[in-house]
Structure formats: structure tokens, C-alpha cells
Amino acid sequence: MRKHIVAGNWKMNNDLKATKKLVKQIRKSIKKADLSNTRVIVAPTFVNLATAVKRTKKSKIEVVAQNMHQASNGAFTGEISAKMLKSIGVKTVILGHSERRAYFGETDALLAEKVNAALENKLEVIFCFGEELSDRKENNQEGVVKSQIKNALFHLDADAFKNIVLAYEPVWAIGTGETASPEQAQDMHAFIRKTLSDKYGEEVANTVSILYGGSVKPGNAKEIFSKPDVDGGLIGGAALKAEDFFAIVNAF
């Protein structure tokens, strides 16, 4: 049975004080929640990861990183390696987020290297991908998504997908005024699962969790999560408010 996952990506938000406060609020809100098949994840900024890990011990919250470098060490000023993340108790890393691709020029080839480095260091990967508005208008969304998955992940063997979570981000539906319907989310998630099945078989395709990252909020979470191929959400803005984040977790 696939795990439900609600992952809050805090991006470049929350200083140390705000991080401690939000972790405390989320921890309190989910304390009595039934999370038997749901993983609750938060991704603070790098400087607050160690604090968040300490503050979530013996809780139902997992702390993950927003990014990492592909090298194990070296002259890469400002970068963070997989070993550094592991040394503070982080076990999962988000790779390929649309903002990393758009603002920092991360390519499929680079992301393949990052995925390799993460898996070699026994880190789980939440791998992000998705089409832009122009792709959707040209009805090329499936081609773009398939290409991103193929180029960054299809060099891996089937066993590697035990440590990979996929996160579909329809970039065109984030901050553009456009809206993705739950049906559009389901259609793409079904396509993603078929793409996996065609390459690795149904067993792999049916065990990989696929998250939706298109502006999930308390008001639409339940309907989106009800779709058969949507296993949870990668949450942005709504993850910065404990009550909103809990409402999304509770949508399951």
C-alpha cells in the first residue's frame, strides 16, 4: 500500500525563532492525529535543519532538505553535501524543484547526478518535475513530464525506486492566475504512473508515491487527495501556517 505524504516546503522563509515556533505548532496539532498511513514532512531552510531535527525527535514529523550538491565535498562555496545532511539526521532531500530549475538553471543532466549522489548516500529523494504554462497551452505537458522523468531517473534500476517519491508540479498553475482542476491532476498522475509502468513494470509503478504540487490548500486538498493516483501533496505557502498545514494533513 502506497504511503500518503504531506510535505511542507518552507522555501526561503522562517528564521530560527519562526522555525521553532512553527515546528512546535505542527507537532502539537498532529499529536493526536491518525497518521497510520500518512507521512508528515517539513523542509526548513538549511541553517535551521539541525534545530528542526532536534525539535521533532520522538514526534510524527520528518525533517527533509530542500536541495543538495552532487559532489561529496570540495571547493563549492555555499553548497551542502549529502554526507552533511546525513550527519545532522536528515534522511530525505527534495531535488528538481521548479524554482531550482527556473532560477538556478538546474538541468535534467545535473539532477541525474544529484539523484545518484543522494541514493549512493542512502538518502531518500523527493523528485520534482512539471510543465510550464507554454507547454500546457501547446498541449505538450505529457511530453515535457515524460522527458524530465526519463532524463533524470530512467538510468536507475527498479530497486532504486524504493527510495524515490515523485512530485508533479504544474508550474503553470502556481502563481499564474491559472487553476488546475483535481481531474487534471489525476490525469497527469495516471500518465506518470503509466510512464513508470512502461519502463519498470506495474509493481514499481503501483508502489511509488506521487505527490501533487499545484497550490494545494485546505479548501481543495480533500478533493485532490481523493483521486486514485494522487498520494499526497508538496505544499508551499499553506505549509507556513500550522492550522492550514494540519487541515491539509487531515484531508486524508
C-alpha atoms as one frame of an Amber mdcrd trajectory, in Angstrom:
protein
   0.000   0.000   0.000   1.385   3.395  -1.008   2.037   5.862   1.789   0.142
   9.137   1.869   2.585  12.042   2.163   2.047  15.696   3.028   5.325  17.584
   2.605   5.669  21.236   3.536   8.366  23.051   1.572   9.152  26.197   3.553
  11.456  27.576   0.832  13.406  30.707   1.909  11.094  31.506   4.808  11.295
  31.425   8.625  14.281  32.481  10.695  15.349  30.408  13.702  12.662  31.781
  16.021   9.905  31.270  13.445  11.165  27.763  12.702  10.995  26.745  16.350
   7.508  28.212  16.650   6.101  26.551  13.544   7.613  23.162  14.396   6.085
  23.386  17.867   2.671  24.305  16.438   2.689  21.494  13.866   3.916  18.974
  16.408   1.090  19.935  18.761  -1.592  19.887  16.056  -0.757  16.409  14.737
  -0.021  14.803  18.120  -3.368  13.011  18.294  -3.936  12.633  14.553  -4.287
   9.192  12.976  -1.186   9.011  10.812  -1.012   5.245  10.404  -0.615   5.602
   6.622   0.440   9.241   6.338   3.903  10.768   6.464   4.160  14.390   7.616
   7.243  16.156   6.251   8.672  19.654   6.650  11.577  21.182   4.726  13.095
  24.189   6.527  15.966  26.234   5.143  19.496  24.808   5.518  20.513  26.929
   8.523  17.552  25.649  10.544  17.634  21.972   9.592  19.622  20.787  12.619
  17.345  22.672  15.015  14.242  21.271  13.327  15.623  17.725  13.523  16.233
  18.118  17.261  12.807  19.669  17.847  10.976  16.839  16.047  12.619  13.870
  17.768  10.071  11.353  19.068   7.380  13.079  17.014   5.480  12.173  13.848
   7.279  14.850  11.808  10.092  14.129   9.348  12.570  16.894   8.511  13.965
  16.960   4.976  16.307  19.193   2.978  15.258  21.432   0.080  18.333  20.721
  -2.054  21.916  19.379  -2.055  25.046  19.407  -4.192  26.059  16.409  -6.253
  29.671  16.321  -5.008  30.676  14.764  -1.701  32.988  17.689  -0.843  35.222
  20.295  -2.458  35.507  23.935  -3.466  31.790  24.613  -3.881  31.215  27.688
  -1.757  27.766  27.858  -0.211  26.799  24.289  -1.119  25.711  21.344   1.052
  26.546  17.670   0.506  24.579  14.509   1.168  27.008  13.497   3.919  26.481
  16.838   5.673  22.730  16.300   5.630  23.067  12.788   6.992  25.401  13.975
   9.743  22.604  16.055  11.303  19.951  13.377  10.958  18.332  14.336   7.645
  17.273  11.279   5.643  15.434  12.780   2.668  16.137  15.546   0.134  13.952
  17.402  -2.363  15.552  17.593  -5.822  14.458  19.209  -9.079  12.015  21.747
  -7.639  10.639  24.068 -10.322  12.282  27.077  -8.660  15.684  25.373  -8.716
  15.199  24.653 -12.399  13.941  28.166 -13.249  16.120  30.384 -11.052  19.306
  28.348 -10.776  19.401  26.632 -14.168  19.282  23.067 -12.908  19.086  20.699
 -15.879  17.922  17.111 -16.158  21.551  16.011 -16.528  22.595  17.810 -13.339
  19.611  16.410 -11.484  20.540  12.886 -12.565  23.910  13.449 -10.868  22.220
  14.769  -7.721  19.845  11.813  -7.619  22.791   9.428  -7.938  24.668  11.161
  -5.114  21.642  11.100  -2.831  20.902   7.423  -3.418  24.558   6.445  -3.069
  24.484   8.094   0.350  21.248   6.299   1.238  19.116   9.437   1.190  15.536
   9.201   0.023  14.707  11.551  -2.886  11.555  13.575  -3.448  11.980  14.271
  -7.156  10.077  17.229  -8.642   9.108  17.902 -12.249   6.352  19.581 -14.244
   5.452  21.662 -17.267   5.323  25.420 -17.781   2.230  27.341 -18.930   3.521
  27.459 -22.521   3.830  23.671 -22.556   0.265  23.264 -21.323  -1.091  25.718
 -23.917   0.715  23.792 -26.648  -0.721  20.528 -25.263   2.827  19.273 -24.726
   2.577  18.656 -20.982   2.921  14.891 -21.212   5.968  15.115 -23.452   7.717
  17.529 -21.093   6.938  15.492 -17.987   7.996  12.214 -19.580  11.247  13.780
 -20.750  12.079  15.174 -17.306  11.452  11.814 -15.632  13.283   9.831 -18.299
  16.356  12.060 -18.420  16.869  12.258 -14.660  15.658   8.866 -13.418  15.466
   6.199 -16.098  19.152   5.277 -15.792  18.297   3.800 -12.384  17.367   0.190
 -11.745  13.920  -0.709 -10.471  15.127  -1.252  -6.930  16.155   2.416  -6.636
  12.506   3.481  -6.741  12.029   2.114  -3.233  13.801   5.319  -2.183  12.154
   7.770  -4.570   8.971   9.806  -4.190   7.734  11.723  -7.231   6.258  15.216
  -7.018   4.386  16.633 -10.012   4.400  20.441 -10.139   2.208  22.054 -12.798
   4.237  25.257 -12.875   1.532  26.915 -14.958  -0.902  26.642 -12.036   1.371
  28.217  -9.418   1.066  31.990  -9.068  -0.140  32.500 -12.638  -3.852  33.019
 -12.095  -4.492  29.727 -13.870  -6.122  26.897 -11.937  -5.551  23.165 -12.230
  -8.584  21.016 -11.552  -8.444  17.797  -9.494  -9.275  15.973 -12.733  -6.242
  17.478 -14.470  -4.097  16.424 -11.525  -5.428  12.864 -11.700  -4.932  12.676
 -15.477  -1.267  13.639 -15.162  -0.629  11.387 -12.175  -2.137   8.459 -14.084
   0.112   9.291 -17.043   3.160   9.415 -14.752   2.285   6.031 -13.279   1.853
   4.564 -16.764   5.220   6.011 -17.786   6.803   4.215 -14.837   4.917   1.019
 -15.640   6.071   1.047 -19.262   9.702   1.255 -18.109   9.783  -0.741 -14.867
   6.529  -2.693 -14.719   3.320  -2.365 -12.741   4.793  -3.422  -9.399   7.175
  -0.455  -9.304   4.584   1.942 -10.731   1.993   0.963  -8.153   4.310   1.293
  -5.146   5.829   4.736  -5.880   4.045   7.618  -4.151   3.277  10.560  -6.460
   2.615  13.932  -4.851   0.772  16.887  -6.341   2.449  20.292  -6.053  -0.010
  22.674  -7.651  -1.150  25.093  -4.949  -2.782  22.621  -2.565  -4.800  24.425
   0.117  -7.208  23.398   2.906 -10.130  24.148   0.597  -9.078  21.823  -2.244
  -6.904  19.195  -0.540  -9.637  16.653   0.174 -10.891  16.579  -3.414  -7.389
  16.399  -4.878  -6.281  13.685  -2.454  -9.394  11.641  -3.249  -8.080  10.941
  -6.746  -6.762   7.371  -7.075  -3.276   8.249  -8.338  -2.653  11.265  -6.084
  -0.810  10.133  -2.965  -0.370  13.482  -1.264   0.962  16.960  -1.777   4.104
  19.053  -1.870   2.831  22.160  -0.121   4.240  25.673  -0.422   2.535  28.703
   1.101  -0.066  26.751   3.077   2.730  24.897   4.876   3.803  28.111   6.616
   0.639  28.215   8.746   0.231  25.352  11.183  -3.565  25.352  11.034  -3.607
  25.255   7.230  -0.944  22.567   7.079  -2.799  20.412   9.605  -6.038  20.856
   7.661  -4.258  19.501   4.581  -2.787  16.575   6.555  -6.259  15.916   7.939
  -7.718  15.818   4.415  -6.717  12.143   4.307
